Amino acid sequence: MAQLPDGEPVPDDGTLPDSALADVGGRGFGVYLHVPFCASRCGYCDFNTYTASELGGADTEGYVEAVLAELALAAKVLPAPPRVDTVFVGGGTPTLLKPAQLGRMLEAVDRTWGLAAGAEVTTEANPESVDPASLRELRRAGFTRISLGMQSAAPGVLRILDRKHTAGRAPAAAVEAREAGFEHVNLDLIYGTPGETEDDFAASLAAVVGAGVDHVSAYALIVEDGTRLSARIRRGELASPDDDVAADRYLAAEAALSAAGLDWYEVSNWAADEAARCAHNLLYWQGGDWWGLGPGAHSHVGGVRWWNVKHPARYAARLAEGLSPGLGREILTAEQRHTEDVLLRLRLVEGLPLEVLDEAGRAAAGQALADGLLEPSAYADGRAALTLRGRLLADAVVHSLLAW
């Protein structure tokens, strides 16, 4: 039987120890819903997603029933958090489900644990999977925020990434979402794709700004093993992403987005104001608690982390038998929790208190300050907060502060 850091055993019946439940909600509480369906697989993606052909047909209604069954089991383990602050439906492509199906799951979360007044409720969407009518239905179902996978405004880049939407569809969908009444709209960008030019990325940034969204996420392309993109690079069909190019793209993003009134609040995220920041992601970054529902979903409550079986068929089968879909769990030690706290909080604009670092870490922070990687004003206030140059070297700064 696994042990908590204080020696308390972790029950083997899927329940959580009292110490993990002691302050549930005190750190914030969210619900993540994973929708594993995609119309097609993008060449760079290694997420836990499946096309209809891979599943022999996508049984969306059966998936909804399975999620509701998992939620019923979850309610027995965690009967009463103070409130649900955030709900995030990710994938996959959640909007391959009907708005009524997504709304049904959201209603079940509300009945089970209770949504906080003003709770942030987000769904991801591919631009081609929504239209003005479905967006209005989603808004009526209770969704307040939508995150659209744009990736690029350059047709050639979209082809390399195997994206199916046209270059102008994502900005158009963002406008439609605003018109449908969504309070907050995000567009996702990927930069550093092989073959992407400086002008391509400038056009993507201009399209994002022109869409009038209040949140933008921009990530450097990561080539994951086992993807079609990885195979094409290995065969020499495409060049590997270049770190120097990625840094240039990041600087271009910072310049264009800040000029448009979008300020960074996490290394890869910009928002028009504090209200536009993604509260669900902040819950992750700030060490909150969340319950993940769906195939492959991860959860964290009070230092206990667990994850579900990945395949939708196995997930549904276990729940049909009245069994937990959990595949495994780990108990984070105090050292692990500290490491994650430093790793994640340093990426935020507020940074982290210097006092949480050990003597070697504080010495490393002093050197990072001298190297222009930490903000002098924040340092004077007792915080380690990244400069623009520090954001480009965030991983190296984390390594130095943790003396890895």
JOQUI-V863007 format. One record per residue. N is the residue number from 1. RES is the residue in three letters. NEAR is the number of other C-alpha atoms within 12 Angstrom. Layout:
# JOQUI-V863007
N_RES_NEAR ; N_RES_NEAR
This chain:
# JOQUI-V863007
1_MET_13 ; 2_ALA_20 ; 3_GLN_21 ; 4_LEU_25 ; 5_PRO_22 ; 6_ASP_17 ; 7_GLY_13 ; 8_GLU_16 ; 9_PRO_20 ; 10_VAL_27 ; 11_PRO_20 ; 12_ASP_15 ; 13_ASP_18 ; 14_GLY_26 ; 15_THR_25 ; 16_LEU_35 ; 17_PRO_29 ; 18_ASP_21 ; 19_SER_23 ; 20_ALA_30 ; 21_LEU_25 ; 22_ALA_19 ; 23_ASP_21 ; 24_VAL_32 ; 25_GLY_30 ; 26_GLY_23 ; 27_ARG_28 ; 28_GLY_33 ; 29_PHE_43 ; 30_GLY_46 ; 31_VAL_51 ; 32_TYR_42 ; 33_LEU_44 ; 34_HIS_44 ; 35_VAL_46 ; 36_PRO_43 ; 37_PHE_37 ; 38_CYS_36 ; 39_ALA_30 ; 40_SER_26 ; 41_ARG_28 ; 42_CYS_30 ; 43_GLY_29 ; 44_TYR_32 ; 45_CYS_27 ; 46_ASP_21 ; 47_PHE_28 ; 48_ASN_26 ; 49_THR_32 ; 50_TYR_33 ; 51_THR_26 ; 52_ALA_20 ; 53_SER_15 ; 54_GLU_19 ; 55_LEU_19 ; 56_GLY_12 ; 57_GLY_18 ; 58_ALA_24 ; 59_ASP_25 ; 60_THR_30 ; 61_GLU_21 ; 62_GLY_23 ; 63_TYR_37 ; 64_VAL_37 ; 65_GLU_25 ; 66_ALA_35 ; 67_VAL_43 ; 68_LEU_32 ; 69_ALA_31 ; 70_GLU_39 ; 71_LEU_35 ; 72_ALA_25 ; 73_LEU_28 ; 74_ALA_35 ; 75_ALA_25 ; 76_LYS_19 ; 77_VAL_25 ; 78_LEU_32 ; 79_PRO_20 ; 80_ALA_23 ; 81_PRO_33 ; 82_PRO_24 ; 83_ARG_30 ; 84_VAL_39 ; 85_ASP_38 ; 86_THR_43 ; 87_VAL_48 ; 88_PHE_44 ; 89_VAL_44 ; 90_GLY_40 ; 91_GLY_38 ; 92_GLY_36 ; 93_THR_37 ; 94_PRO_42 ; 95_THR_40 ; 96_LEU_37 ; 97_LEU_36 ; 98_LYS_24 ; 99_PRO_31 ; 100_ALA_26 ; 101_GLN_29 ; 102_LEU_43 ; 103_GLY_31 ; 104_ARG_25 ; 105_MET_41 ; 106_LEU_41 ; 107_GLU_24 ; 108_ALA_29 ; 109_VAL_41 ; 110_ASP_30 ; 111_ARG_20 ; 112_THR_28 ; 113_TRP_31 ; 114_GLY_26 ; 115_LEU_28 ; 116_ALA_23 ; 117_ALA_14 ; 118_GLY_19 ; 119_ALA_30 ; 120_GLU_37 ; 121_VAL_45 ; 122_THR_43 ; 123_THR_47 ; 124_GLU_41 ; 125_ALA_42 ; 126_ASN_38 ; 127_PRO_39 ; 128_GLU_30 ; 129_SER_30 ; 130_VAL_36 ; 131_ASP_27 ; 132_PRO_23 ; 133_ALA_19 ; 134_SER_30 ; 135_LEU_40 ; 136_ARG_25 ; 137_GLU_25 ; 138_LEU_37 ; 139_ARG_32 ; 140_ARG_22 ; 141_ALA_28 ; 142_GLY_35 ; 143_PHE_41 ; 144_THR_38 ; 145_ARG_42 ; 146_ILE_48 ; 147_SER_46 ; 148_LEU_44 ; 149_GLY_45 ; 150_MET_44 ; 151_GLN_50 ; 152_SER_48 ; 153_ALA_40 ; 154_ALA_35 ; 155_PRO_26 ; 156_GLY_23 ; 157_VAL_36 ; 158_LEU_34 ; 159_ARG_24 ; 160_ILE_30 ; 161_LEU_39 ; 162_ASP_24 ; 163_ARG_32 ; 164_LYS_29 ; 165_HIS_33 ; 166_THR_25 ; 167_ALA_28 ; 168_GLY_27 ; 169_ARG_32 ; 170_ALA_43 ; 171_PRO_40 ; 172_ALA_30 ; 173_ALA_41 ; 174_ALA_45 ; 175_VAL_34 ; 176_GLU_28 ; 177_ALA_40 ; 178_ARG_28 ; 179_GLU_22 ; 180_ALA_28 ; 181_GLY_26 ; 182_PHE_34 ; 183_GLU_30 ; 184_HIS_37 ; 185_VAL_49 ; 186_ASN_46 ; 187_LEU_45 ; 188_ASP_37 ; 189_LEU_42 ; 190_ILE_39 ; 191_TYR_45 ; 192_GLY_36 ; 193_THR_40 ; 194_PRO_35 ; 195_GLY_26 ; 196_GLU_35 ; 197_THR_23 ; 198_GLU_25 ; 199_ASP_18 ; 200_ASP_29 ; 201_PHE_38 ; 202_ALA_28 ; 203_ALA_29 ; 204_SER_39 ; 205_LEU_42 ; 206_ALA_27 ; 207_ALA_34 ; 208_VAL_43 ; 209_VAL_32 ; 210_GLY_22 ; 211_ALA_31 ; 212_GLY_31 ; 213_VAL_43 ; 214_ASP_40 ; 215_HIS_42 ; 216_VAL_50 ; 217_SER_39 ; 218_ALA_37 ; 219_TYR_28 ; 220_ALA_34 ; 221_LEU_33 ; 222_ILE_24 ; 223_VAL_28 ; 224_GLU_21 ; 225_ASP_17 ; 226_GLY_16 ; 227_THR_21 ; 228_ARG_23 ; 229_LEU_32 ; 230_SER_29 ; 231_ALA_19 ; 232_ARG_22 ; 233_ILE_24 ; 234_ARG_17 ; 235_ARG_12 ; 236_GLY_12 ; 237_GLU_15 ; 238_LEU_22 ; 239_ALA_20 ; 240_SER_26 ; 241_PRO_25 ; 242_ASP_21 ; 243_ASP_19 ; 244_ASP_16 ; 245_VAL_24 ; 246_ALA_29 ; 247_ALA_27 ; 248_ASP_22 ; 249_ARG_37 ; 250_TYR_38 ; 251_LEU_29 ; 252_ALA_27 ; 253_ALA_40 ; 254_GLU_34 ; 255_ALA_22 ; 256_ALA_27 ; 257_LEU_35 ; 258_SER_25 ; 259_ALA_17 ; 260_ALA_26 ; 261_GLY_21 ; 262_LEU_31 ; 263_ASP_30 ; 264_TRP_39 ; 265_TYR_37 ; 266_GLU_39 ; 267_VAL_38 ; 268_SER_35 ; 269_ASN_37 ; 270_TRP_42 ; 271_ALA_35 ; 272_ALA_27 ; 273_ASP_20 ; 274_GLU_20 ; 275_ALA_21 ; 276_ALA_33 ; 277_ARG_35 ; 278_CYS_42 ; 279_ALA_34 ; 280_HIS_34 ; 281_ASN_35 ; 282_LEU_33 ; 283_LEU_34 ; 284_TYR_33 ; 285_TRP_31 ; 286_GLN_30 ; 287_GLY_34 ; 288_GLY_35 ; 289_ASP_42 ; 290_TRP_43 ; 291_TRP_46 ; 292_GLY_37 ; 293_LEU_51 ; 294_GLY_49 ; 295_PRO_42 ; 296_GLY_34 ; 297_ALA_40 ; 298_HIS_32 ; 299_SER_36 ; 300_HIS_36 ; 301_VAL_42 ; 302_GLY_35 ; 303_GLY_38 ; 304_VAL_39 ; 305_ARG_32 ; 306_TRP_31 ; 307_TRP_29 ; 308_ASN_34 ; 309_VAL_28 ; 310_LYS_28 ; 311_HIS_28 ; 312_PRO_38 ; 313_ALA_27 ; 314_ARG_24 ; 315_TYR_35 ; 316_ALA_34 ; 317_ALA_24 ; 318_ARG_26 ; 319_LEU_32 ; 320_ALA_21 ; 321_GLU_15 ; 322_GLY_18 ; 323_LEU_23 ; 324_SER_35 ; 325_PRO_39 ; 326_GLY_35 ; 327_LEU_23 ; 328_GLY_22 ; 329_ARG_30 ; 330_GLU_26 ; 331_ILE_32 ; 332_LEU_26 ; 333_THR_20 ; 334_ALA_16 ; 335_GLU_17 ; 336_GLN_19 ; 337_ARG_26 ; 338_HIS_24 ; 339_THR_26 ; 340_GLU_25 ; 341_ASP_30 ; 342_VAL_37 ; 343_LEU_32 ; 344_LEU_31 ; 345_ARG_34 ; 346_LEU_44 ; 347_ARG_36 ; 348_LEU_35 ; 349_VAL_33 ; 350_GLU_29 ; 351_GLY_38 ; 352_LEU_34 ; 353_PRO_25 ; 354_LEU_31 ; 355_GLU_20 ; 356_VAL_25 ; 357_LEU_29 ; 358_ASP_20 ; 359_GLU_15 ; 360_ALA_19 ; 361_GLY_26 ; 362_ARG_27 ; 363_ALA_20 ; 364_ALA_27 ; 365_ALA_43 ; 366_GLY_28 ; 367_GLN_20 ; 368_ALA_31 ; 369_LEU_29 ; 370_ALA_16 ; 371_ASP_18 ; 372_GLY_24 ; 373_LEU_32 ; 374_LEU_39 ; 375_GLU_30 ; 376_PRO_22 ; 377_SER_17 ; 378_ALA_22 ; 379_TYR_28 ; 380_ALA_16 ; 381_ASP_16 ; 382_GLY_22 ; 383_ARG_29 ; 384_ALA_44 ; 385_ALA_41 ; 386_LEU_39 ; 387_THR_34 ; 388_LEU_28 ; 389_ARG_25 ; 390_GLY_31 ; 391_ARG_33 ; 392_LEU_30 ; 393_LEU_27 ; 394_ALA_33 ; 395_ASP_22 ; 396_ALA_23 ; 397_VAL_37 ; 398_VAL_37 ; 399_HIS_21 ; 400_SER_28 ; 401_LEU_37 ; 402_LEU_29 ; 403_ALA_19 ; 404_TRP_14
